[in-house]
């Protein structure tokens, strides 16, 4: 038996008042009256023996003391230990994933209720029971390992806070089982809002109790997916893809506000079916370095704030540096490259074979009718009319002036390199036969003629390659059609796409591990009910993104993180008639937290006392 608040026992001094009144009774006083007729009638009606009068007085005192003692014990937090010969160790496992931050009507999170119930249960454990505390989101963490100190156990439980990270219980239950097996018989108390809980193989000497913390009827609308990507072949334009999901018994009306550098640029109102999802595609312009896009979703009675915000860095526009190496000038290719670079997004540097290798790094190199002796594997390559075989390029020259090809056959018209190209109107002069067997070369033919591929693309050992085994200047109609400038521009954009994709704002899901430079990471972002991270230390070379918002390191890295988890946003409802234990005062039988039973005892005692007073004159 234990008390959560022993100082409250000082209220027991109030019991001295009825004791004094019982022991010190004033003597009856004589009073002269005009007649005894009425008093004789009352004496006959209420005639009782002296021992019965003493019993009534004692019963009245007893009931009064029961009310006082039970009230004080309830205030002091009386907890009765379970029967002896029970547990030797207990492992408390608390889910601290994002969904456990959902609030009820009183503003309490699921973790708040889990901590409260766990502390009450710990107070009811018999002495000598070892307690371990494990918390988990996507990874389990041992908060406290096998302690007998009740104050240390309570501090460990109270230190657990929800995190904006997706949860996974399997590893946590396995770890808790291993800890419980050290000292059996043992129990595992698993606090989670997940309805379907994976059972751990605990063995006969370990009992597991899944305590369901889910809300009875949760309502939530959150962002479950977000991606900012460049529009096809338009590097200065972006598309923000947003996916929203709703939880509840009725359709939810979601209001979406999009801001760029704190300026409102878009508003949307969506009706999402219960348990359904909706998508948004927001057109944007690529901006300057440092531009920030923020998205906020609001809905009535929303229980979870962690999935309502996305803050992301807008990818800046960076020019593409192209080095054009040709054996002799080609007016058709020169015009195509100039057309691509008219908007200053592509900077073209031209030179002969003596300009290779370049003094400064470039994003893509265009070889025309010439290839270096050593294949460059650190830069994207576009080869036009290659004169020999080097690296992944294997060609055999066609004798004579070449092979004319009308309207090459298209094998994959949806490839980005053929975006907007009118392949059926093209007439080419094929100069060599290209070996583009995907099984051997890793290249994929896009145009095919009688003598083999006329256009092939591929990614060989992480390097993107585009091969065009035809002569642009000698082809019949390339110089008159916009298809060739489009083809060259598409090839440049596609070849440099992996490099350009690294300039995507560096947006991540919360909980990811990133390789970070520096010693500290600084967070700024929306206030969503979590403690402000400010600055946290980076241990080693890896950092965990455990908050929502923008982050930067003192080593120069920067990016953003958001929850973006359908599993966490779709809040489960507490099951009815489920085998999972509902949250309650503690143990079976007359044990555990006794506050509620004591309050019922006080109420029942007052009813009995009132009935005895009116029916049998017990006072």
MARRO-414202 format. One record per residue (C-alpha): x, y, z negated. Coordinates in pm, whole numbers, padded with zeros to 5 digits, always signed. Each point is the difference from the previous one (the first is absolute). Layout:
XYZ/...
end
This chain:
+00000+00000+00000/+00136+00341+00101/-00103+00365+00011/+00075+00221+00299/-00028+00314-00217/+00085-00085-00364/-00018+00366-00108/-00375-00011+00052/-00027-00216-00313/+00019+00319-00207/-00371+00038+00077/-00063-00295-00230/+00017+00253-00284/-00359+00082+00092/-00099-00334-00157/+00073+00149-00341/-00313+00216+00022/-00259-00285-00004/+00211-00191-00256/-00005+00296-00239/-00374+00048+00054/-00056-00369-00071/+00212-00014-00315/-00097+00334-00144/-00379+00016-00015/-00168+00276-00206/-00211-00108-00297/-00376+00034+00027/-00130+00321-00149/-00312+00032-00211/-00266+00219+00150/-00334+00090-00164/-00301-00050+00226/-00370+00048-00053/-00096-00361+00076/+00169-00342+00065/-00286-00138+00205/+00165+00036+00337/+00340-00121-00121/-00157-00314-00149/-00161-00074+00338/+00339+00037+00175/+00164-00223-00259/-00246-00278+00069/+00043+00038+00377/+00385+00005-00003/+00058-00223-00298/+00329-00188+00043/+00260-00154-00223/+00323+00170-00105/+00222-00245+00193/-00196+00071+00322/+00054+00373-00047/+00374-00060-00046/+00007-00223+00309/-00168+00270+00211/+00248+00261-00120/+00293-00231+00074/-00140-00085+00347/-00037+00372+00077/+00361+00059-00105/+00119-00295+00207/-00177+00120+00317/+00142+00351-00045/+00353-00136-00039/-00044-00220+00309/-00095+00307+00206/+00299+00199-00126/+00256-00282+00034/-00123-00109+00345/+00004+00359+00129/+00354+00063-00127/+00122-00334+00140/-00145+00088+00339/+00168+00342-00007/+00332-00161-00102/-00022-00246+00292/-00026-00333-00177/+00136-00287+00213/-00027-00364-00109/+00267-00241+00126/-00102-00317+00181/+00013-00333-00181/+00340-00120-00114/+00187-00263+00196/-00070+00181+00328/+00234+00190+00231/+00374+00032-00035/+00048+00247+00286/-00206+00227+00223/+00090+00157+00335/-00199+00311+00093/-00014+00058+00377/-00145+00337+00111/-00068+00093+00361/+00122+00357+00058/-00065+00019+00375/-00181+00292+00161/-00354-00137-00037/+00047-00014-00378/-00001+00383+00008/-00372-00002+00087/-00196+00194-00261/-00336-00075-00157/-00270+00248-00101/+00202+00102-00307/+00312+00075+00202/+00193-00303-00129/+00211-00204+00239/+00000-00379+00014/+00350+00003-00151/-00129+00213-00291/-00264-00262-00084/+00252-00283+00045/+00245+00164-00242/-00273+00061-00256/-00126-00359+00006/+00354-00144-00008/+00093+00209-00306/-00311-00119-00186/+00081-00362+00083/+00362+00038-00110/-00115+00139-00336/-00203-00316-00050/+00290-00240+00055/+00134-00188-00303/+00347+00081-00125/+00288-00175+00171/-00154+00008+00349/+00251+00109+00265/-00143+00245+00255/+00140+00085+00344/-00133+00275+00228/+00017-00021+00381/-00128+00266+00244/-00021-00039+00375/-00090+00173+00325/+00172-00150+00303/+00275-00125-00232/-00017-00116-00364/+00197+00178-00274/+00060-00129-00354/-00083+00297-00224/+00067-00187-00326/+00147-00347-00048/-00107-00211-00302/-00045+00243-00285/-00153-00046-00347/-00006+00374-00072/-00361+00117+00036/+00099+00364+00042/+00244-00085+00280/-00267-00210+00168/-00254+00282-00015/+00255+00250+00136/+00076-00235+00290/-00370-00037+00082/-00064+00373-00023/+00291+00074+00235/-00175-00172+00294/-00148+00243+00252/-00158-00064+00342/+00224+00047+00304/-00103+00081+00362/+00124-00336+00124/-00177-00308+00133/-00024-00287-00248/+00093-00369+00025/-00068-00224-00300/+00159-00330+00108/+00359+00081-00097/-00113+00166-00323/-00197-00305-00113/+00291-00229+00086/+00236+00216-00205/-00247+00014-00291/-00035-00379+00010/+00376-00044-00024/+00011+00232-00304/-00295-00178-00165/+00165-00340+00044/+00282+00105-00233/-00222-00035-00309/-00324-00197+00019/-00291-00017-00070/-00031+00335+00174/-00258+00223+00165/+00010+00235+00297/-00230+00303+00006/-00028+00123+00357/-00164+00341+00043/-00095+00078+00359/-00285+00136+00209/+00048-00271+00263/-00297-00233+00025/+00176-00292+00170/+00303-00070-00216/+00259-00258+00104/+00032-00256-00274/+00346-00076-00129/+00104-00353-00093/+00028+00058-00372/-00013-00350-00142/-00203-00141-00289/+00173+00207-00272/-00063+00339+00165/-00346+00155+00021/-00061+00286+00244/-00276+00256-00046/-00080+00223+00300/-00160+00318-00135/-00191+00176+00280/+00040+00378-00011/-00197+00074+00318/-00275+00261+00002/-00357-00133+00023/-00090+00201+00314/+00308+00183+00132/-00027+00271+00267/+00309+00102+00193/+00108+00147+00334/+00371-00001+00081/+00261+00020+00275/+00118-00352+00078/+00220+00072+00304/+00183+00304+00134/+00245+00030+00285/+00135+00297+00187/+00115-00090+00349/+00097+00184+00315/-00247+00008+00287/+00108-00220+00294/+00262+00181+00206/-00076+00331-00176/+00266+00060-00259/-00141+00336-00112/-00340-00149-00085/-00085-00227-00290/-00292-00215-00105/-00081-00059-00366/-00181-00332-00043/-00209-00018-00319/-00200-00295-00132/-00254+00041-00281/-00168-00275-00203/-00301+00018-00232/-00101-00203-00305/-00347+00008-00149/-00352-00127+00025/-00116+00278+00236/+00154+00187+00297/+00242+00273-00107/+00033+00348+00146/+00368+00094+00021/+00130+00351+00060/+00346+00021+00157/+00208+00318-00009/+00326+00027+00194/+00250+00277-00070/+00328+00090+00161/+00231+00204-00219/-00300+00071-00229/-00205+00134+00294/-00329-00180+00067/+00008-00134+00358/-00277-00263+00006/-00307-00119-00193/-00196-00319+00052/-00303-00155-00171/-00044-00374+00040/-00266-00245-00118/+00168-00330-00084/-00206-00313-00052/+00037-00181-00332/+00308-00218+00025/+00074+00135+00349/+00264+00224+00152/+00032+00286+00247/+00285+00134+00214/+00113+00350+00093/+00251+00114+00260/+00113+00358-00055/+00193+00172+00284/+00296+00205-00121/+00294+00190+00138/+00351-00092-00099/+00137+00271-00222/+00308+00143-00154/+00209-00180-00256/-00169+00035-00337/-00361+00007+00120/-00232-00193-00233/-00335-00160+00080/-00236-00069-00291/-00325-00196+00012/-00258-00016-00278/-00314-00216-00021/-00285+00073-00241/-00319-00193-00072/-00266+00003-00270/+00070-00217-00308/+00343-00099+00136/+00171-00214-00267/+00358-00011+00132/+00198+00317+00074/+00327-00164+00105/-00123-00087+00351/-00161+00336+00075/+00319+00183+00100/+00259-00035+00273/+00286+00246+00032/+00238-00051+00293/+00280+00183+00176/-00077+00094+00360/+00268-00139+00236/+00200+00282+00158/+00066+00026+00372/+00362-00081+00081/+00140+00033+00354/+00124-00309+00183/+00356+00024+00134/+00039-00184+00332/+00335-00063+00167/-00028-00063+00377/+00302-00177+00147/-00009-00043+00379/+00254-00083+00265/-00135+00268+00235/-00277+00264-00028/-00359-00120+00052/-00251+00279+00061/-00303-00223-00070/+00122-00116-00343/+00127+00349-00080/-00346+00143+00069/-00160-00275-00216/+00229+00075-00294/-00056+00374+00036/-00375-00057-00002/+00024-00199-00322/+00209+00270-00166/-00213+00300+00099/-00159+00024-00347/+00347+00000-00168/-00083-00330-00176/+00256-00179+00217/+00350+00140+00050/+00183-00149+00298/+00378-00002+00031/+00138-00119+00337/+00343-00127+00094/+00195-00252+00201/+00163-00325-00117/+00282+00203-00156/-00256+00150-00247/-00040-00339-00166/+00025-00052-00294/-00152+00330-00123/+00165+00221-00262/-00325+00029-00198/-00268-00263-00069/-00303-00002+00228/-00342-00164-00033/-00009-00169+00341/+00238-00040+00293/-00111-00032+00363/+00243-00194+00220/-00067+00039+00373/+00187-00218+00249/+00278-00042-00257/+00055-00200-00319/+00291+00020-00246/+00239-00289-00048/-00105-00043-00363/-00373-00007-00071/-00108+00270-00253/-00214-00177-00262/-00051+00304-00227/-00222+00210+00227/-00313-00057+00212/+00080-00059+00368/-00190+00067+00324/+00173-00157+00302/-00105+00118+00348/+00135-00197+00297/+00273-00181-00204/+00303-00090+00209/+00117-00305-00201/-00073-00225-00295/+00091+00122-00348/-00150-00090-00338/-00367-00099+00032/-00010+00110+00367/+00051-00287+00247/-00041+00106+00366/+00099-00126+00341/+00025+00263+00281/-00226-00038+00304/+00198+00001+00323/-00062+00279+00247/-00189+00318-00077/-00243-00167-00243/-00350-00148-00005/-00303+00235+00043/-00291-00079-00231/-00351+00141+00037/-00220+00021-00311/+00188-00222-00248/-00210-00247-00197/-00067+00117-00357/+00033-00267-00272/-00090+00214-00301/-00174+00323+00089/-00060+00102-00364/+00369+00030-00084/+00096+00354-00112/+00266+00027+00272/-00276-00021+00265/-00225+00254-00175/-00161+00216+00272/+00212-00152+00281/-00191-00077+00325/+00182-00326+00072/-00214-00085+00303/+00118+00305+00195/+00372-00055-00054/+00237-00112+00279/+00347-00105-00116/+00333-00110+00144/+00129-00288-00212/+00383-00007-00008/+00069-00307-00217/-00160-00311-00143/-00047+00019-00377/-00004-00299-00233/-00279+00096-00245/-00106-00336-00135/-00131+00083-00352/+00128-00331-00137/+00360+00076+00101/+00034+00378+00022/-00265+00125-00240/-00131+00231+00275/-00363+00027+00111/-00078+00072+00369/-00256+00276+00056/+00031+00032+00380/+00066-00305+00217/+00077-00019+00372/+00083-00281+00244/+00361-00010-00121/-00073+00014-00370/-00050+00271-00264/+00008+00367+00106/-00046+00135-00352/+00086-00181-00324/+00003+00111-00362/+00099-00167-00324/+00158+00023-00343/+00326-00193-00011/+00163-00031-00343/-00188+00307-00120/+00096+00209+00304/-00269+00112+00244/+00088-00038+00368/-00182+00107+00320/+00128-00131+00336/-00110+00127+00343/+00186-00197+00275/-00105+00235+00282/+00133+00319+00159/-00213+00302-00080/+00146+00228+00267/-00029-00263+00275/-00354-00112-00086/-00264+00101+00249/-00235+00219-00203/+00130+00035-00358/+00109+00359+00057/-00354+00095+00105/-00189-00163-00290/-00023+00101-00368/+00033-00370-00091/+00380+00003-00014/+00030+00299-00242/-00272-00164-00211/+00188-00332+00010/+00329+00161-00104/-00165+00201-00279/-00187-00303-00132/+00321-00203+00008/+00184+00267-00202/-00280+00026-00260/-00037-00377-00030/+00375-00063-00021/+00040+00255-00281/-00319-00091-00186/+00173-00194-00284/+00224+00301-00067/-00291+00244+00017/-00212-00220-00227/+00251+00050-00278/-00112+00365+00008/-00353-00095-00112/-00007+00177-00335/+00129-00309-00183/-00345-00080-00141/-00032-00312-00217/-00242-00195-00215/+00041+00041-00374/+00192-00287-00153/+00248-00042+00285/+00373-00018-00066/+00206+00241+00207/+00373+00030+00048/+00065+00346-00139/+00308+00220-00008/+00065+00196-00315/-00054-00041-00372/-00342+00162-00056/-00334+00004+00177/-00238+00295-00034/-00378-00028+00047/-00256+00264+00088/-00357-00079+00085/-00367+00002-00099/-00113-00026-00361/-00189-00329-00005/-00015-00082-00370/+00351-00144-00032/+00287+00154-00194/+00202+00240+00215/+00313-00185+00107/+00224+00302+00050/+00347-00149+00034/+00094-00363-00054/+00339-00166+00017/+00099-00230+00287/+00165-00318-00121/+00238-00140+00257/-00083+00056+00367/-00370-00092-00016/-00290+00207-00131/-00362-00100-00057/-00268+00236+00127/-00219-00014-00311/-00192+00326+00043/-00222+00171+00256/+00115+00308+00191/+00316+00139+00154/+00342-00114-00114/+00357+00108+00063/+00338-00106-00133/+00304+00204-00087/+00175-00197+00275/-00214+00156+00274/-00265-00270+00052/-00365+00100+00003/-00340-00148+00078/-00341-00067-00152/-00200-00281-00158/-00371-00082-00037/-00198-00295-00140/-00147-00124+00334/-00126-00334-00133/-00336-00148+00096/+00033-00254-00282/+00028+00274-00262/-00259+00237+00150/-00270-00268+00021/-00074-00005-00371/-00145-00333-00119/-00319-00007-00207/-00017-00182-00331/-00161-00340+00063/-00313-00115-00179/+00003-00352-00133/+00367-00036+00087/+00248-00218-00185/+00221+00303-00043/-00038+00138-00351/-00166+00338-00037/+00174+00252-00224/-00113-00047-00359/+00103+00045-00361/+00240-00291-00011/-00021-00359-00112/-00280-00251-00024/-00184-00032-00329/+00050+00218-00305/+00346+00124+00092/+00161+00282+00192/-00108+00365-00021/-00281+00031-00253/-00103+00364+00049/-00316-00076+00196/-00114-00290-00228/+00058+00219-00306/-00213+00281+00142/-00279-00251+00063/+00040-00121-00360/-00042+00357-00131/-00310+00047+00211/-00152-00330-00121/+00082+00078-00363/-00173+00337+00021/-00309-00167+00144/-00005-00259-00282/+00054+00267-00263/-00286+00207+00138/-00232-00301+00004/+00091-00095-00360/-00054+00357-00116/-00348+00031+00146/-00121-00356-00064/+00166-00097-00330/+00112+00329-00154/+00369-00086+00021/+00191+00322-00058/
end
